[in-house]
Amino acid sequence: MNFKSLHPILWSENFDETIGLQKDEIEIMISKPNQYEKLNKIGFSGSFYFNVENADELWEDLKTKTNICYEIETFEWGMREFAIYDNNGYILQFGSPASEN
């Protein structure tokens, strides 16, 4: 058996205010929970990490348009990254190797 892809589905009670994310080969779907899924609260015990070509360029585009979790910086593991919150409180991180920025 061969697995072909993974498409996370995030639950949202603010469905009309939330957009799905699709860019290049990345896709995150948004859904209200169905009758089989129990929703006590919106949440995720982690974050979504996007490897991008140029984190600095994306930071310049998003920094005034979003709710910032942490600003762009270079970490000791060699990644240049930042994080934002979406309108449901999910953390979206974006990073690229520091040598590429």
C-alpha positions as CSV (number, residue, x, y, z in Angstrom):
1,M,0.0,0.0,0.0
2,N,1.3,3.4,-1.0
3,F,0.2,6.6,0.8
4,K,-0.1,9.5,-1.6
5,S,-0.7,12.6,0.4
6,L,-1.9,14.2,3.7
7,H,-4.5,16.9,3.9
8,P,-5.1,18.1,7.4
9,I,-8.6,19.3,8.1
10,L,-9.0,22.0,10.8
11,W,-12.3,22.3,12.6
12,S,-13.8,25.8,12.8
13,E,-17.0,27.1,14.2
14,N,-16.2,30.4,12.3
15,F,-16.5,28.6,9.0
16,D,-17.6,31.7,7.0
17,E,-14.6,33.7,8.3
18,T,-12.1,31.0,7.8
19,I,-10.4,30.2,4.5
20,G,-8.8,27.0,3.4
21,L,-5.1,27.3,2.5
22,Q,-3.8,26.0,-0.8
23,K,-0.5,27.1,-2.3
24,D,1.7,25.0,-4.6
25,E,1.7,21.5,-3.2
26,I,0.3,22.5,0.3
27,E,-3.3,22.2,1.2
28,I,-5.1,22.6,4.5
29,M,-8.9,22.0,4.5
30,I,-11.4,23.8,6.8
31,S,-14.5,22.1,8.0
32,K,-17.2,22.2,10.7
33,P,-17.3,18.9,12.7
34,N,-19.7,16.4,11.3
35,Q,-22.1,14.3,13.4
36,Y,-19.4,11.7,14.2
37,E,-16.9,14.1,15.5
38,K,-17.3,15.6,19.0
39,L,-16.2,19.2,19.3
40,N,-15.5,20.3,22.9
41,K,-13.3,23.1,21.8
42,I,-11.2,24.2,18.8
43,G,-7.6,23.3,19.4
44,F,-4.5,21.4,18.2
45,S,-1.7,20.3,20.4
46,G,1.0,21.6,18.0
47,S,1.5,23.9,15.1
48,F,1.6,23.7,11.3
49,Y,5.1,24.3,9.9
50,F,5.5,25.4,6.3
51,N,8.9,25.2,4.6
52,V,9.0,28.2,2.2
53,E,11.5,29.6,-0.3
54,N,12.1,32.9,1.4
55,A,10.8,33.4,5.0
56,D,11.9,37.1,5.0
57,E,9.9,37.9,1.9
58,L,6.8,36.2,3.3
59,W,7.3,38.0,6.7
60,E,7.3,41.4,5.0
61,D,4.0,40.5,3.3
62,L,2.2,39.1,6.4
63,K,3.6,41.0,9.4
64,T,1.0,43.8,9.3
65,K,-1.9,41.6,8.2
66,T,-2.0,38.9,10.8
67,N,-1.9,38.2,14.6
68,I,1.8,37.5,15.3
69,C,2.8,34.6,17.5
70,Y,6.5,35.4,17.2
71,E,8.5,37.7,14.9
72,I,11.0,36.5,12.3
73,E,14.4,35.4,13.7
74,T,17.2,33.0,12.9
75,F,17.3,30.0,15.3
76,E,20.3,28.0,16.4
77,W,19.2,25.0,14.2
78,G,19.8,27.2,11.1
79,M,16.2,28.1,10.2
80,R,14.9,31.6,9.7
81,E,11.2,31.5,10.8
82,F,8.2,33.3,12.2
83,A,4.7,32.2,13.4
84,I,1.2,33.7,13.2
85,Y,-2.2,32.7,14.6
86,D,-5.1,32.2,12.3
87,N,-8.6,33.4,13.2
88,N,-9.3,30.1,15.1
89,G,-6.1,30.3,17.2
90,Y,-4.1,27.7,15.2
91,I,-0.4,28.4,15.0
92,L,1.1,28.6,11.5
93,Q,4.9,28.7,11.3
94,F,6.9,29.6,8.2
95,G,10.6,29.0,7.8
96,S,13.4,28.6,5.4
97,P,17.1,27.7,5.9
98,A,18.9,30.9,7.0
99,S,21.5,30.4,4.3
100,E,18.8,30.9,1.6
101,N,17.5,34.2,2.9
